[in-house]
């Protein structure tokens, strides 16, 4: 049924060719999209994560985990934590307490 509708709707429409001109790389002129329109991005939500550390263990050890087990991470308590945006390291900082929540005080922005 859908195929019949598609064929009918295509015959009811005018079809014409489009000619595209060749462009040289880097030939775009004018202002950039986001310099003048940065307001467009201000309300876009992103997910930021903080990596406190990692550990490596065997499947046997993983299966043996239970409540109150302790995993030793690869970082010491005073080392900075990694701030990660979409899998990319963007900053480092130190854990702080903000009321009853954890926070991160940024100490280094990673230049890319």
Secondary structure as GFF3:
##gff-version 3
##sequence-region A 1 112
A	DSSP	alpha_helix	2	11	.	.	.	ID=ss1
A	DSSP	alpha_helix	33	36	.	.	.	ID=ss2
A	DSSP	three_ten_helix	38	40	.	.	.	ID=ss3
A	DSSP	beta_strand	48	51	.	.	.	ID=ss4
A	DSSP	alpha_helix	59	63	.	.	.	ID=ss5
A	DSSP	beta_strand	81	85	.	.	.	ID=ss6
A	DSSP	beta_strand	88	98	.	.	.	ID=ss7
A	DSSP	beta_strand	101	109	.	.	.	ID=ss8
###
